[in-house]
Amino acid sequence: MNNNLVLTNVFRFFGLLLLQGLVFRRMEFDSGVWSYIHVLIYPLFIFLLPLRTPRPLVIGAAFAMGILVDLFYYSPGIHASAATFLGFIRPVVLGWLEPRGGYNVNYSPTRARFGNNWFLGYSAILLAIHLFWYFSAEAFTFVFIGRILLNTLLSFIVSFFFIFVYMKVFDPQD
């Protein structure tokens, strides 16, 4: 990896970490259906890691992001668990969505490189997996499957909106 790409991902790591911990952490709703909504934007860091990043590095970076988000949320390992699983499952999802000609591994999987439709599908699948794992780990039982699914659905809609806005504003080109 060249230094510019490493620097970009380091800034993205800390930028999304601070955005999640200082801004979206404060956006908790306490009443009615709003209590099911949690805005999680930090998985975008894992989505946008370059394709040639070795799998152990992806999983390690995902764990680091998750454990640091856990420090903001006072949740012992829940975000770390979900982020680590996301880092583990990412290559599988990339394999499902691989274009006919394959990927150019010199790029990050961004909207600019692979197109809007591909990126929206890719990020939607990964975000749904991440949120379902997160809420399942938080509940720690499938007795609350209705609540897990409702949390996943409502949080997906709001989080996906903020991820889309983030991608429009910052539009990474690497």
C-alpha positions as CSV (number, residue, x, y, z in Angstrom):
1,M,0.0,0.0,0.0
2,N,1.3,3.5,-0.7
3,N,1.6,6.0,2.0
4,N,-1.3,8.2,0.7
5,L,-3.7,5.3,0.9
6,V,-2.6,4.4,4.4
7,L,-2.9,8.0,5.6
8,T,-6.4,8.3,4.0
9,N,-7.5,5.2,5.9
10,V,-6.0,6.3,9.2
11,F,-7.8,9.7,8.9
12,R,-11.0,7.9,7.9
13,F,-10.6,5.6,11.0
14,F,-10.3,8.4,13.5
15,G,-12.8,10.6,11.7
16,L,-15.5,8.0,11.7
17,L,-14.6,7.0,15.3
18,L,-14.9,10.6,16.5
19,L,-18.1,11.1,14.5
20,Q,-19.6,8.0,15.9
21,G,-18.5,8.6,19.5
22,L,-19.0,12.4,19.8
23,V,-22.0,13.0,17.4
24,F,-24.0,9.9,16.8
25,R,-23.6,8.6,20.4
26,R,-25.6,11.7,21.5
27,M,-28.5,10.9,19.0
28,E,-30.3,8.4,21.2
29,F,-34.0,8.5,21.3
30,D,-35.8,7.4,24.5
31,S,-39.5,7.1,23.7
32,G,-41.8,5.0,21.6
33,V,-40.6,3.6,18.3
34,W,-37.7,6.0,18.3
35,S,-36.1,4.0,21.1
36,Y,-35.4,1.3,18.5
37,I,-33.1,3.6,16.4
38,H,-29.4,3.6,16.8
39,V,-27.3,5.5,14.3
40,L,-24.1,3.5,13.5
41,I,-21.9,5.0,10.8
42,Y,-18.5,3.6,11.9
43,P,-18.9,0.3,9.9
44,L,-18.2,2.5,6.8
45,F,-14.5,2.4,7.7
46,I,-14.6,-1.4,7.3
47,F,-16.6,-1.1,4.0
48,L,-14.1,1.2,2.5
49,L,-10.8,-0.6,3.3
50,P,-8.8,-1.3,0.1
51,L,-9.6,-4.6,-1.5
52,R,-6.0,-5.8,-1.3
53,T,-5.9,-5.3,2.5
54,P,-5.0,-8.7,4.0
55,R,-7.9,-10.4,5.8
56,P,-6.1,-10.5,9.2
57,L,-5.5,-6.8,8.9
58,V,-9.1,-6.1,8.1
59,I,-10.3,-8.1,11.0
60,G,-7.7,-6.5,13.3
61,A,-8.7,-3.0,12.2
62,A,-12.3,-3.8,12.6
63,F,-11.7,-5.1,16.1
64,A,-9.8,-1.9,17.0
65,M,-12.6,0.3,15.6
66,G,-15.2,-1.7,17.5
67,I,-13.4,-1.7,20.8
68,L,-12.8,2.0,20.6
69,V,-16.5,2.6,19.9
70,D,-17.2,0.4,22.9
71,L,-15.3,2.9,25.0
72,F,-17.6,5.7,23.9
73,Y,-20.7,3.6,24.5
74,Y,-19.7,1.9,27.7
75,S,-20.6,-1.4,26.1
76,P,-18.1,-4.1,26.9
77,G,-17.3,-5.8,23.6
78,I,-20.6,-5.5,21.7
79,H,-19.4,-3.2,19.0
80,A,-16.1,-5.0,18.9
81,S,-17.9,-8.3,18.3
82,A,-20.1,-6.9,15.5
83,A,-17.2,-5.0,13.8
84,T,-14.9,-8.1,14.0
85,F,-17.6,-10.3,12.5
86,L,-18.1,-7.6,9.8
87,G,-14.4,-7.7,9.0
88,F,-14.5,-11.5,8.8
89,I,-17.6,-11.6,6.5
90,R,-16.6,-8.7,4.2
91,P,-14.6,-10.9,1.8
92,V,-17.5,-13.3,1.5
93,V,-19.8,-10.4,0.5
94,L,-17.2,-9.1,-1.9
95,G,-17.1,-12.5,-3.5
96,W,-20.9,-12.6,-3.9
97,L,-20.8,-9.2,-5.6
98,E,-17.7,-9.6,-7.7
99,P,-18.1,-8.2,-11.2
100,R,-17.5,-10.5,-14.2
101,G,-14.0,-9.1,-14.9
102,G,-13.1,-9.3,-11.2
103,Y,-11.9,-6.5,-9.0
104,N,-9.0,-4.2,-9.5
105,V,-7.4,-4.8,-6.1
106,N,-5.6,-1.5,-6.2
107,Y,-8.9,0.3,-5.3
108,S,-11.1,0.7,-2.3
109,P,-14.7,-0.4,-2.9
110,T,-16.2,3.1,-3.3
111,R,-19.2,4.6,-5.0
112,A,-16.8,6.4,-7.4
113,R,-15.0,3.2,-8.5
114,F,-17.8,0.6,-8.8
115,G,-20.9,2.8,-9.3
116,N,-23.8,3.8,-7.1
117,N,-25.9,0.7,-7.5
118,W,-23.0,-1.7,-6.7
119,F,-21.9,0.4,-3.7
120,L,-25.4,0.8,-2.3
121,G,-26.0,-3.0,-2.6
122,Y,-22.6,-3.8,-1.0
123,S,-23.0,-1.4,1.9
124,A,-26.6,-2.4,2.5
125,I,-25.7,-6.1,2.8
126,L,-22.8,-5.4,5.1
127,L,-24.7,-2.8,7.2
128,A,-27.7,-5.2,7.6
129,I,-25.3,-8.0,8.7
130,H,-23.5,-5.7,11.1
131,L,-26.7,-4.4,12.7
132,F,-28.3,-7.8,13.1
133,W,-25.1,-9.2,14.7
134,Y,-24.9,-6.1,17.0
135,F,-28.4,-6.3,18.2
136,S,-28.3,-10.1,18.6
137,A,-25.1,-9.8,20.7
138,E,-26.7,-6.9,22.7
139,A,-29.8,-9.0,23.5
140,F,-27.7,-12.2,24.0
141,T,-30.7,-14.3,23.3
142,F,-33.1,-14.9,20.4
143,V,-36.0,-14.8,22.7
144,F,-36.2,-11.1,21.8
145,I,-36.1,-11.8,18.0
146,G,-38.9,-9.3,17.3
147,R,-37.0,-6.5,19.1
148,I,-33.7,-7.5,17.4
149,L,-35.4,-7.4,13.9
150,L,-37.2,-4.1,14.7
151,N,-33.9,-2.5,16.0
152,T,-32.1,-3.8,12.9
153,L,-34.7,-2.5,10.4
154,L,-35.1,1.0,11.9
155,S,-31.5,1.5,12.7
156,F,-30.6,0.3,9.2
157,I,-32.9,2.9,7.6
158,V,-31.4,5.8,9.6
159,S,-27.8,4.6,9.5
160,F,-27.9,3.9,5.8
161,F,-29.2,7.5,5.2
162,F,-26.3,8.9,7.2
163,I,-23.8,6.7,5.4
164,F,-25.2,7.8,2.0
165,V,-24.9,11.5,3.2
166,Y,-21.4,10.9,4.3
167,M,-20.5,9.3,1.0
168,K,-22.0,12.3,-0.9
169,V,-20.2,14.8,1.2
170,F,-16.8,13.2,1.3
171,D,-16.9,11.0,-1.8
172,P,-13.7,9.2,-1.4
173,Q,-11.9,8.8,-4.7
174,D,-9.1,6.3,-3.8
